């Protein structure tokens, strides 16, 4: 008996010891897993935060570029509107001048079309006389087109 009883107690004691160690190991493992999950959670929070900071930075940069573009284009739009206003003003002035001068121009054109000057200019007559004098030499005829100036005595 005593040995068997003592052995049983020793075995129970060792088993209790092993169970305690197993429970402690499980607790340690649980703590390690909890810490790992906490660290993972912190890294995820940091990663999200950093990503948001980066996205916000890019967003601000793009927004600034967009605003600069809009301001630049406003200048172009304003310049185009100014040119359009000036062009419209000039067109109205041209149309007004056209209306103002239209009747006078038509009258002037009609007068010049209807007026035919039949007199041969002196320059043409002189050229013709030169040609005619060459013909006189060849054919013995004369073509008096210009008035011969009388010599004073």
C-alpha positions in Angstrom: 0.0 0.0 0.0 1.9 2.9 1.0 4.1 2.8 -1.9 1.2 2.6 -4.3 -0.6 5.3 -2.5 2.5 7.5 -2.4 3.1 6.7 -6.1 -0.5 7.7 -6.9 0.0 11.0 -5.0 3.2 11.6 -6.8 1.6 10.9 -10.2 -1.4 13.2 -9.3 1.0 15.8 -8.1 3.0 15.6 -11.3 -0.2 15.6 -13.4 -1.5 18.6 -11.6 1.9 20.2 -12.1 1.7 19.4 -15.9 -1.9 20.7 -16.1 -0.8 23.9 -14.4 2.1 24.2 -16.8 -0.3 23.5 -19.7 -2.8 26.1 -18.5 0.1 28.6 -18.1 1.3 27.8 -21.6 -2.2 28.3 -23.0 -2.5 31.6 -21.1 0.9 32.7 -22.5 -0.1 31.7 -26.0 -3.4 33.5 -25.6 -1.5 36.7 -24.4 0.9 36.3 -27.4 -2.0 36.0 -29.8 -3.8 39.0 -28.2 -0.6 41.1 -28.4 -0.1 40.1 -32.1 -3.7 41.0 -32.8 -3.3 44.3 -31.0 -0.1 45.1 -33.0 -1.7 44.0 -36.2 -4.7 46.3 -35.4 -2.3 49.2 -34.6 -0.4 48.6 -37.8 -3.7 48.6 -39.7 -4.7 51.8 -38.0 -1.3 53.4 -38.8 -1.4 52.1 -42.4 -4.9 53.6 -42.8 -3.8 56.9 -41.2 -0.7 57.1 -43.4 -2.7 56.2 -46.5 -5.3 58.9 -45.6 -2.5 61.4 -45.1 -0.9 60.5 -48.4 -4.3 60.6 -50.2 -5.1 63.9 -48.6 -1.7 65.3 -49.7 -2.3 64.1 -53.3 -5.8 65.4 -53.2 -4.7 68.9 -52.0 -1.9 68.9 -54.7 -4.4 68.0 -57.4 -6.9 70.5 -56.1 -4.3 73.2 -56.2 -3.3 72.2 -59.7 -7.0 72.3 -60.7 -7.5 75.8 -59.1 -4.4 77.1 -60.9 -5.8 75.6 -64.2 -9.2 77.2 -63.5 -7.6 80.6 -62.8 -5.5 80.4 -65.9 -8.5 79.4 -68.0 -10.5 82.3 -66.4 -7.9 84.6 -67.8 -8.3 83.0 -71.2 -12.1 83.1 -71.0 -12.0 86.7 -69.9 -9.6 87.5 -72.8 -11.8 85.7 -75.3 -14.9 87.5 -74.0 -13.0 90.9 -74.3 -12.0 90.1 -77.8 -15.5 89.0 -78.7 -16.9 92.3 -77.3 -14.3 94.3 -79.3 -15.1 92.4 -82.4 -18.8 92.9 -82.0 -18.3 96.6 -81.4 -16.1 96.9 -84.5 -18.6 94.9 -86.6 -21.4 97.3 -85.5 -19.1 100.3 -86.4 -18.5 98.8 -89.9 -22.2 98.1 -90.4 -23.0 101.7 -89.4 -20.4 103.1 -91.8 -21.7 100.8 -94.5 -25.3 102.0 -93.9 -24.1 105.6 -93.7 -22.0 105.5 -97.0 -24.0 102.9 -99.0 -26.2 105.4 -100.9 -23.3 107.7 -101.7 -21.1 104.8 -102.9 -23.9 103.5 -105.1 -24.5 107.0 -106.6 -20.8 107.5 -107.2 -20.5 104.1 -108.9 -23.5 104.8 -111.1 -22.2 108.2 -112.1 -18.8 106.8 -113.0 -20.3 103.9 -115.0 -22.6 106.2 -116.9 -19.9 108.8 -117.6 -17.8 107.8 -120.6 -14.9 110.0 -121.6 -14.4 109.7 -125.3 -11.3 111.9 -125.5 -8.0 110.1 -126.1 -5.4 111.0 -123.5 -2.5 113.1 -124.8 0.0 110.4 -123.8 -1.8 107.8 -125.9 -2.0 110.3 -128.8 1.7 111.0 -128.6 2.5 107.3 -128.6 0.2 106.8 -131.6 1.9 109.8 -133.4 5.3 108.2 -132.9 4.0 104.9 -134.4 2.3 106.9 -137.2 5.5 108.8 -138.0 7.2 105.4 -138.4 4.3 104.4 -140.8 4.7 107.8 -142.7 8.3 106.9 -143.3 7.3 103.4 -144.6 4.1 104.2 -146.4 4.1 107.9 -147.1 0.9 108.7 -145.2 0.2 110.8 -142.1 -2.2 110.5 -139.2 -2.6 113.9 -137.5 -4.2 113.1 -134.2 -2.6 115.6 -132.0 -2.9 119.3 -132.5 0.3 120.7 -133.7 1.5 123.5 -131.7 1.9 126.7 -133.7 5.3 128.2 -133.5 5.4 131.8 -132.5 7.1 134.1 -135.0 
